[in-house]
């Protein structure tokens, strides 16, 4: 039933969202690698420091099957429903939409009436997704003003093109493919938008056949993975521009636009350079003089020399461990950019108030291919995996990390197996980070944590139509 008033977790502006009460729960996608007979799940973690259950798993919804390869799930409704042209601002942030990249299934999970005990409301089978959209291997969910948007890495045969499709945000019916004029984009990964400019941005990784069995060295060295950003007319669903990055830049992943709708820029992470194994952050921006969008590299993180005997086979010939930027996140005030270096085991914080000149303000280490750095709670005990998915609270004071990337890539770069953990970092208002020594959730039964969503929203759940 529609609400008489907008959901109180919908916020007209980033500042109002940042002033909202702190989250008390986090929802975590928990996946089981391969066909091991176990079931995937949605975990519920207590994030209230005043609670006796703080920093523990307090709920778990088992899904009917395992091996879905759960990835970037999201809410059915969010602050974008307050935009003036939104068809229905009286939705509720109630359901979580979980895509299974391997199975093409989409699980709809109800977080009411008890947020600690989510319930499975609906399963959209992969066959239905493929039949109605032409796409398979869904990966990322974002709530938009007119529906639920999902991307897909490719088609049923594992080849491209990848693209965007939509669900109805009330009935969860599959609406179909989003693009009307798709232009040259063939590879797909993330997507976001600048609602003030009526544009969508999309990025590139690889086709399902290029990623589902691990990175393919020959294709990587030949520059076959994604290295561009695409700009689309959001209303007309039409491709406008392809923004190619340098030829050595491979795997253009997470897009994080500025939250202030008056700011026409954003950041994207690039996993690796074939020139020197570095990783990079690029900025995109609108040139008001030409009416075109442009890009510039603003951060480069070098690879670290390493003893080949400590490296997985894929990297031994390089004698170095790449940073492998696999996720980035931007605080709601557009001040701090967080960068996950899954290979070297670093979380980096940059002050990006001047987005063209980011300044490194803090670095924390945990896990890593070589270092295996521990956590204050574990003492000297080594942790594997590394900072992977990173989520920032609405007020920017807390940052949550998980360590699993994608099962075949986990096996390729951490061949001893990912042992799942989730950590919390406290962020100082003026810059700087420290681990919360009491918060380290270690998951049992081989479950691997991926995307985190915070109760009431987080820094990558919502887009805003109004400035502060």
Protein Blocks (a to p, Z undefined) as FASTA:
>chain_A
ZZfbdcfkbcfbfklmmmpccdfbdcdddddehjehpacddddddfbfkbmkgoiafbdc
ddfbehkopaddddfbdfklmpmklcblkbccfbccdddfklopacdddfbfblklccdf
bdcdfklmmmmnopahifbdcddfkbccdddfbdfnopacdddddddfklopafbjfblb
lojafbdcbdcddfklopacdddfbdfklmmnopafklmmnopaccbdcdddfklopafb
dcdddfklghiabdcddfblkbccdddddfbacklopacdddddddfknopacdddfbdc
ddddddfklpcfklmmnopacfkiabdcddfklmaccdddfknopacdddfkbmmlccdf
bdcdeejjklopacfklomaccedjdfbdcddfkopaccddfbfbfklmmmmmmnopadd
dddddddfkgpcdddfkbccddehhiacfddddehiafklbccfbdZZ
